[in-house]
Amino acid sequence: MKIEQIYTGCLAQGAYYIESDGEAAVIDPLREVQPYIEKAARRNAKIKYVFETHFHADFVSGHMDLSAKTGASIVYGPTNMKMGFDAIVAKDGQEFKIGKAKIKVLHTPGHTMESSCYLLYNEEGNPEAIFTGDTLFIGDVGRPDLAQKVIAELTQEILAGHMYDSLHNKILPLPDDLIVYPAHGAGSACGKNMSKETSDTLGNQKKTNYALQNMTKEAFIKELITGLTPPPAYFPQNVMMNIQGYDSIDEVLERGVRPLSPAEFEAAANETGAVILDTRAPQVFAKGFVPNSVNIGIDGSFAVWVGAMIPDLKQEILVVADEGREEEVITRLARVGYDYAIGYLNGGIESWKKSGHEIDQIESISAEDLAKRKAENPEINILDVRKNSEFLSEHVEGAENAPLDYINDSMLKINKDKTYYVHCAGGYRSMVFNSILRARGFDNLIDVDGGFKAIKDSEKFKVTDYVCPTTLL
């Protein structure tokens, strides 16, 4: 029997490939399904099932395309949702054979009502692993406030109560030597404070995971909902795509991977109202970009920040990318439901410059330069665009918090006539913030390269005492 975790860092997401005796199953696949198909083909295995732990909010799953291309059956746990595709709605306790192994469905409502875990029995008939989706993470459990964005009467308190019952009735009685394989790790917005580890024994989680400790249901509910912040705006839209269906990834790529000359690119921008998304590294972007571009670098938490910054999944997008990475960008946009990329700048920013088109720039300075300017003028405005939990944990004395996560509220704190020095943790988010506000007419924002880490390491600024955060949201 083979178990393989396929972890995607930019989404902090784990998909799983399970194989026994020539038959395979995939759990929570990504949108681009060809790698799973090729993996099975190399091993002369047939993909028999696509198991979904729930209707995902943070990414568009590949269940439809994988089923269409392989004939595999899609399986969900108990649900009354009407889906836009054929699927097996399993009963609690139902078993599915994969070669000589089998998977048992454990209905574990709490994160969502249909959330289910999959208990894997090996070829000897012994329980070996459990795929817990967003029910149980390493060090955390799934947040209970997402389903109410789709079904209003499912309050976070109601769902937290279901989570308590699921953990106590379905998870805690299982053997300690089970390997726990969750759907997400640190960096995902589906939990408050999950570990960087992507698997663990259930026994260790029983000892170390706060949510599995002995407490009353009331205490658990209070603990679980404390520290929650509003989820990203695109989450409910992804849920509906996963329930109702979506275009094939092949159609999305055909639409988006279209090279456009600078003249065609400019015409498309003017005629469609498309967002110009520049995916190059922040400091490269700062030195020269197409005016009104938004910078979200492909080498950071790209999909997450696109989802947070572009509220409409049907927004048309024009891409500027490093040469050779255009298809990667279109694919990663599709992972979170942005299916309407309409082309990319052929030859990148260099072709734009050579054609004589105007470029814009954002001033970026080092932490040392910031220290010099503060010495000259102690009243300078320092804007910290990290999450509020990060800011409360530790920040430059006198800095103001304007989280990127809530940029429309944060921009209300800014006076267009004043100069602000903008930083995040390391320099990625501050350039996203600066580029968006520059496109909205804020011309007096200066980026601090290296962010809070560089500022603190310079030892030239007073920093508040560190307080361990209770949430990473």
Phi and psi in degrees as a GROMACS rama.xvg file:
@    title "Ramachandran Plot"
@    xaxis  label "Phi"
@    yaxis  label "Psi"
@TYPE xy
-121.299  132.336  LYS-2
-124.478  125.414  ILE-3
-130.919  126.549  GLU-4
-89.116  129.195  GLN-5
-113.736  97.8567  ILE-6
-99.3557  132.086  TYR-7
-113.337  108.171  THR-8
-62.3778  -39.8513  GLY-9
-67.9043  -21.3609  CYS-10
-105.035  -4.73908  LEU-11
49.3236  47.1367  ALA-12
-122.875  138.296  GLN-13
-113.854  120.058  GLY-14
-102.353  163.85  ALA-15
-137.928  138.808  TYR-16
-115.826  123.589  TYR-17
-122.948  134.795  ILE-18
-141.248  139.443  GLU-19
-151.605  125.988  SER-20
50.5414  47.6534  ASP-21
83.7794  -0.285033  GLY-22
-119.012  147.039  GLU-23
-135.83  158.729  ALA-24
-136.256  149.289  ALA-25
-121.526  132.578  VAL-26
-109.541  127.779  ILE-27
52.1741  59.0741  ASP-28
-70.175  151.417  PRO-29
-71.5486  169.81  LEU-30
-62.026  -41.0162  ARG-31
-85.9647  111.437  GLU-32
-101.268  -7.40855  VAL-33
-57.8567  -37.982  GLN-34
-59.6329  -35.7285  PRO-35
-68.3649  -40.9353  TYR-36
-63.827  -43.5531  ILE-37
-67.8962  -37.2254  GLU-38
-61.2538  -46.9461  LYS-39
-63.9113  -40.1564  ALA-40
-63.8576  -41.2299  ALA-41
-61.0531  -29.0587  ARG-42
-102.138  9.62223  ARG-43
54.4784  40.1268  ASN-44
-114.064  153.187  ALA-45
-107.804  128.982  LYS-46
-75.7601  115.307  ILE-47
-96.7169  -37.4689  LYS-48
-135.089  148.177  TYR-49
-116.784  109.282  VAL-50
-95.7087  130.269  PHE-51
-112.932  128.597  GLU-52
-75.8609  -23.7211  THR-53
-176.629  177.425  HIS-54
-80.2596  102.625  PHE-55
-64.999  146.648  HIS-56
-104.227  -29.8112  ALA-57
-94.6983  -5.89055  ASP-58
-157.405  158.573  PHE-59
-90.5333  120.122  VAL-60
-76.1491  160.447  SER-61
-95.8646  19.8372  GLY-62
-59.4317  -41.2473  HIS-63
-67.3917  -48.9187  MET-64
-65.7543  -39.9952  ASP-65
-65.5494  -39.4939  LEU-66
-66.6828  -43.6831  SER-67
-64.0172  -35.1393  ALA-68
-88.4619  -16.9757  LYS-69
-122.111  -15.7789  THR-70
81.7181  5.5768  GLY-71
-66.9747  146.896  ALA-72
-83.2439  137.054  SER-73
-87.2391  133.153  ILE-74
-124.048  127.548  VAL-75
-118.46  160.189  TYR-76
-74.3895  -177.662  GLY-77
-54.7427  127.803  PRO-78
-158.843  150.086  THR-79
-101.9  2.1296  ASN-80
-65.0853  136.463  MET-81
-85.4057  117.511  LYS-82
-98.5732  153.383  MET-83
-89.0183  27.4591  GLY-84
-160.663  164.251  PHE-85
-76.1592  134.238  ASP-86
-153.349  152.82  ALA-87
-87.3137  120.29  ILE-88
-93.7382  103.544  VAL-89
-76.7809  155.54  ALA-90
-91.0775  154.797  LYS-91
-58.9979  126.02  ASP-92
91.4282  -5.65054  GLY-93
-66.5378  144.539  GLN-94
-116.516  147.099  GLU-95
-129.963  131.124  PHE-96
-89.6311  136.064  LYS-97
-127.482  99.1457  ILE-98
59.0202  -123.226  GLY-99
-94.3499  0.26505  LYS-100
-101.604  172.306  ALA-101
-147.741  154.713  LYS-102
-120.402  132.867  ILE-103
-110.828  133.139  LYS-104
-82.9381  126.249  VAL-105
-115.974  109.887  LEU-106
-73.3929  119.737  HIS-107
-131.508  67.0923  THR-108
-61.6057  151.091  PRO-109
157.817  -60.1853  GLY-110
-66.8309  -49.1109  HIS-111
-138.401  170.781  THR-112
-74.1201  -28.8823  MET-113
-91.0491  -2.74405  GLU-114
-51.2506  132.119  SER-115
-139.738  149.355  SER-116
-104.728  155.465  CYS-117
-119.775  114.777  TYR-118
-91.9186  119.27  LEU-119
-96.8286  124.237  LEU-120
-101.021  130.045  TYR-121
-75.2163  -176.534  ASN-122
-68.7597  -14.0845  GLU-123
-92.4383  -0.424693  GLU-124
87.2952  11.6879  GLY-125
-102.646  141.809  ASN-126
-65.9742  127.164  PRO-127
-118.341  -36.8026  GLU-128
-149.744  157.171  ALA-129
-132.963  129.6  ILE-130
-99.637  107.701  PHE-131
-98.932  0.42715  THR-132
55.4736  -130.779  GLY-133
-103.454  18.7069  ASP-134
-80.9407  -53.8093  THR-135
-126.726  119.957  LEU-136
-100.285  176.679  PHE-137
-81.8271  109.688  ILE-138
88.1485  2.22785  GLY-139
-160.537  177.744  ASP-140
-132.493  167.986  VAL-141
-67.1233  144.119  GLY-142
-67.6996  144.708  ARG-143
-102.57  22.2961  PRO-144
-117.276  9.47309  ASP-145
-86.6169  -38.5631  LEU-146
-64.4614  -27.2328  ALA-147
-69.0273  -14.99  GLN-148
-71.9658  -18.2918  LYS-149
-106.934  -40.0032  VAL-150
-124.05  104.999  ILE-151
-60.4524  -35.9979  ALA-152
-73.4649  -10.5413  GLU-153
-83.5973  83.3708  LEU-154
-70.6365  163.087  THR-155
-65.9145  -30.0137  GLN-156
-67.7392  -42.6437  GLU-157
-61.6514  -46.6793  ILE-158
-67.3613  -38.2358  LEU-159
-61.7817  -36.6369  ALA-160
-64.3387  -41.5382  GLY-161
-62.5882  -39.1975  HIS-162
-61.9232  -43.0639  MET-163
-57.588  -47.8037  TYR-164
-63.1075  -41.996  ASP-165
-62.4675  -45.2316  SER-166
-63.9739  -43.4315  LEU-167
-77.2719  -32.428  HIS-168
-93.6016  -27.0003  ASN-169
-114.547  -35.1592  LYS-170
-95.8651  -52.2853  ILE-171
-59.8536  -32.5323  LEU-172
-71.5112  -9.86901  PRO-173
-74.8579  160.071  LEU-174
-63.1547  145.528  PRO-175
-64.8915  -27.5497  ASP-176
-84.6704  1.73073  ASP-177
-61.5645  141.075  LEU-178
-89.3814  127.682  ILE-179
-93.1978  122.951  VAL-180
-118.289  103.237  TYR-181
-87.5376  171.796  PRO-182
-84.0936  -16.1359  ALA-183
-145.9  160.781  HIS-184
-130.955  -167.089  GLY-185
-53.667  137.223  ALA-186
106.835  -16.5717  GLY-187
-82.2276  145.582  SER-188
-87.411  8.99601  ALA-189
-85.6074  -6.52395  CYS-190
-146.294  168.218  GLY-191
-85.4266  -39.1359  LYS-192
-154.377  49.8127  ASN-193
-78.8625  158.16  MET-194
-76.0216  159.439  SER-195
-73.4286  -19.976  LYS-196
-68.6467  146.219  GLU-197
-111.448  5.39037  THR-198
-162.814  162.447  SER-199
-168.357  169.256  ASP-200
-80.8117  149.375  THR-201
-63.3684  -35.4509  LEU-202
-59.1774  -41.9833  GLY-203
-68.6777  -36.4833  ASN-204
-65.3703  -35.6047  GLN-205
-61.3478  -29.4258  LYS-206
-84.6782  -35.8489  LYS-207
-111.966  -21.2083  THR-208
-81.7878  120.862  ASN-209
-55.7074  -33.1381  TYR-210
-75.23  -13.676  ALA-211
-102.39  8.35281  LEU-212
-83.2059  163.966  GLN-213
-72.7427  112.794  ASN-214
-155.978  162.293  MET-215
-72.6939  162.69  THR-216
-60.5029  -40.867  LYS-217
-63.9636  -42.4116  GLU-218
-65.8597  -38.885  ALA-219
-62.281  -47.2037  PHE-220
-58.8722  -45.3118  ILE-221
-61.9875  -43.6697  LYS-222
-63.193  -40.7896  GLU-223
-71.0204  -35.258  LEU-224
-91.0708  -10.6479  ILE-225
-71.985  132.007  THR-226
89.9287  0.604542  GLY-227
-73.8706  141.633  LEU-228
-120.352  162.69  THR-229
-54.7735  136.265  PRO-230
-73.2305  161.421  PRO-231
-54.6307  145.217  PRO-232
-64.4416  -25.8583  ALA-233
-79.511  -11.2572  TYR-234
-55.3029  -52.3867  PHE-235
-60.4363  -33.0346  PRO-236
-68.154  -38.6365  GLN-237
-65.0909  -39.7101  ASN-238
-56.5777  -46.9505  VAL-239
-66.9658  -35.0098  MET-240
-64.069  -40.8176  MET-241
-69.0909  -26.0256  ASN-242
-86.4356  -45.7926  ILE-243
-90.569  -26.414  GLN-244
114.79  174.223  GLY-245
-162.681  171.092  TYR-246
-69.0022  149.727  ASP-247
-60.6643  144.74  SER-248
-58.4278  -29.2957  ILE-249
-64.4391  -40.4022  ASP-250
-66.5487  -40.47  GLU-251
-62.1141  -44.1622  VAL-252
-66.9762  -39.5024  LEU-253
-61.9914  -37.5921  GLU-254
-73.1031  -38.117  ARG-255
-91.9869  -30.8757  GLY-256
-87.0093  67.7239  VAL-257
-120.362  114.214  ARG-258
-72.0874  131.704  PRO-259
-120.923  133.085  LEU-260
-66.9719  163.922  SER-261
-54.1954  -40.3035  PRO-262
-66.3378  -42.2657  ALA-263
-66.916  -38.0154  GLU-264
-63.5744  -46.3623  PHE-265
-62.8066  -42.7449  GLU-266
-63.2622  -42.612  ALA-267
-63.2034  -40.5228  ALA-268
-63.0396  -41.7318  ALA-269
-72.5682  -34.4047  ASN-270
-86.155  -26.3006  GLU-271
-108.358  -20.3642  THR-272
73.7759  23.4035  GLY-273
-67.6428  148.582  ALA-274
-75.281  131.615  VAL-275
-90.3166  111.935  ILE-276
-107.067  111.457  LEU-277
-98.8152  117.964  ASP-278
-104.467  15.5504  THR-279
-77.1292  169.863  ARG-280
-60.5278  145.529  ALA-281
-53.2943  -47.6255  PRO-282
-72.3617  -27.442  GLN-283
-69.6921  -45.5467  VAL-284
-55.96  -44.5843  PHE-285
-58.166  -30.9518  ALA-286
-75.6592  -15.873  LYS-287
172.185  124.558  GLY-288
-150.859  160.918  PHE-289
-62.2438  127.658  VAL-290
-52.1956  140.225  PRO-291
73.365  13.6738  ASN-292
-73.0598  152.322  SER-293
-108.043  128.818  VAL-294
-97.9505  116.167  ASN-295
-132.781  104.243  ILE-296
-67.5583  137.134  GLY-297
-66.0515  -23.1175  ILE-298
-94.2689  14.1839  ASP-299
-114.235  -154.433  GLY-300
-79.7267  67.1006  SER-301
-59.9257  -57.182  PHE-302
-61.1794  -39.6077  ALA-303
-62.2454  -44.3529  VAL-304
-77.7908  -32.1476  TRP-305
-58.9676  -45.4805  VAL-306
-61.2343  -36.063  GLY-307
-78.5375  -29.7773  ALA-308
-95.3502  -23.9988  MET-309
-114.698  100.773  ILE-310
-69.4588  -26.082  PRO-311
-103.295  116.433  ASP-312
-63.056  -22.2952  LEU-313
-92.5263  6.17218  LYS-314
-60.4037  128.494  GLN-315
-72.9927  141.915  GLU-316
-131.41  133.065  ILE-317
-107.876  133.464  LEU-318
-107.32  135.373  VAL-319
-115.113  125.658  VAL-320
-141.758  161.919  ALA-321
-62.3028  141.857  ASP-322
-57.7789  132.595  GLU-323
93.0846  -5.92703  GLY-324
-112.079  10.3816  ARG-325
-62.4656  -45.5803  GLU-326
-66.4116  -36.23  GLU-327
-59.1147  -43.1958  GLU-328
-62.6506  -46.6734  VAL-329
-62.0382  -41.0826  ILE-330
-63.9401  -43.7041  THR-331
-72.3019  -26.9991  ARG-332
-65.2924  -42.5215  LEU-333
-65.3655  -27.8711  ALA-334
-56.774  -30.2789  ARG-335
-113.374  21.8236  VAL-336
91.924  5.19713  GLY-337
-88.6998  89.862  TYR-338
-96.5854  1.75087  ASP-339
-114.632  38.4845  TYR-340
-65.1492  135.109  ALA-341
-117.891  10.3466  ILE-342
147.683  171.612  GLY-343
-135.088  158.729  TYR-344
-74.2365  108.016  LEU-345
-67.4472  125.37  ASN-346
86.1008  -1.56528  GLY-347
65.5118  -160.125  GLY-348
-64.8303  -26.7096  ILE-349
-64.5172  -39.4324  GLU-350
-67.691  -33.2735  SER-351
-63.9278  -43.8254  TRP-352
-66.2545  -45.0495  LYS-353
-63.5416  -28.0485  LYS-354
-80.6744  -0.893535  SER-355
86.9978  10.0347  GLY-356
-76.7391  151.865  HIS-357
-67.7896  144.659  GLU-358
-121.525  159.108  ILE-359
-118.613  164.336  ASP-360
-140.995  158.423  GLN-361
-123.131  128.575  ILE-362
-68.8192  133.48  GLU-363
-132.425  130.653  SER-364
-124.868  162.194  ILE-365
-81.7063  167.07  SER-366
-62.3535  -34.585  ALA-367
-64.9842  -41.3082  GLU-368
-65.833  -37.5447  ASP-369
-61.9957  -40.2158  LEU-370
-62.3661  -39.4753  ALA-371
-64.7302  -42.3805  LYS-372
-68.5244  -34.8785  ARG-373
-70.4337  -33.4282  LYS-374
-65.5403  -36.355  ALA-375
-74.3546  -32.5358  GLU-376
-143.711  92.6331  ASN-377
-61.4723  -14.6316  PRO-378
-92.7353  11.561  GLU-379
-60.8745  153.079  ILE-380
-93.1526  115.739  ASN-381
-106.366  124.199  ILE-382
-112.664  118.965  LEU-383
-101.179  113.588  ASP-384
-101.228  16.9915  VAL-385
-71.398  170.337  ARG-386
-60.8051  153.783  LYS-387
-59.5275  -35.5615  ASN-388
-64.0104  -36.3802  SER-389
-68.3843  -43.2051  GLU-390
-62.4921  -44.6223  PHE-391
-65.4491  -28.8397  LEU-392
-69.0087  -39.6976  SER-393
-173.831  132.063  GLU-394
-157.715  166.85  HIS-395
-69.8541  131.535  VAL-396
-60.2912  130.736  GLU-397
91.0412  -10.0139  GLY-398
-72.7285  153.625  ALA-399
-108.382  139.692  GLU-400
-92.3108  124.599  ASN-401
-136.658  79.3994  ALA-402
-58.1767  135.618  PRO-403
-58.7997  -35.1733  LEU-404
-52.4824  -33.819  ASP-405
-122.739  57.557  TYR-406
-62.042  -32.6825  ILE-407
-66.9259  -33.1494  ASN-408
-77.6075  -39.4412  ASP-409
-64.1073  -35.8741  SER-410
-66.8365  -20.0688  MET-411
-69.3396  -16.9411  LEU-412
-82.8724  -7.43992  LYS-413
-104.212  130.798  ILE-414
-92.1794  118.396  ASN-415
-58.7016  -22.7304  LYS-416
-87.2625  -7.06724  ASP-417
-105.576  157.262  LYS-418
-94.5383  136.289  THR-419
-127.138  140.547  TYR-420
-102.989  115.9  TYR-421
-107.225  129.789  VAL-422
-139.772  157.791  HIS-423
-121.63  -140.008  CYS-424
-84.2147  -44.6696  ALA-425
-134.873  -4.46238  GLY-426
117.535  -8.39718  GLY-427
-78.9354  -54.4077  TYR-428
-70.1658  -32.2654  ARG-429
-63.4238  -34.9503  SER-430
-73.1922  -33.8805  MET-431
-59.006  -49.7407  VAL-432
-58.6905  -51.4684  PHE-433
-61.6584  -41.0636  ASN-434
-67.6843  -40.3631  SER-435
-64.8367  -45.5753  ILE-436
-71.0122  -31.2716  LEU-437
-64.3969  -39.6336  ARG-438
-64.8734  -19.4201  ALA-439
-99.0229  9.91519  ARG-440
96.7702  11.0891  GLY-441
-92.4002  104.384  PHE-442
-102.778  0.0841726  ASP-443
-112.49  34.3106  ASN-444
-104.121  128.833  LEU-445
-116.08  130.513  ILE-446
-84.0881  143.727  ASP-447
-106.495  108.28  VAL-448
-65.4808  132.366  ASP-449
89.697  -12.2815  GLY-450
61.5378  -154.4  GLY-451
-61.414  -34.3275  PHE-452
-60.5523  -46.7439  LYS-453
-66.4816  -37.8918  ALA-454
-62.8666  -47.2288  ILE-455
-66.985  -42.9201  LYS-456
-64.0071  -25.4596  ASP-457
-69.4804  -21.5825  SER-458
58.7584  28.079  GLU-459
-113.134  9.75582  LYS-460
-132.736  146.019  PHE-461
-78.6097  126.951  LYS-462
-119.906  140.812  VAL-463
-65.4128  157.561  THR-464
-62.8643  141.461  ASP-465
-70.1678  134.1  TYR-466
-124.341  125.458  VAL-467
-64.393  124.709  CYS-468
-72.029  145.29  PRO-469
-90.5004  -14.0478  THR-470
-144.481  149.979  THR-471
-106.747  11.0367  LEU-472
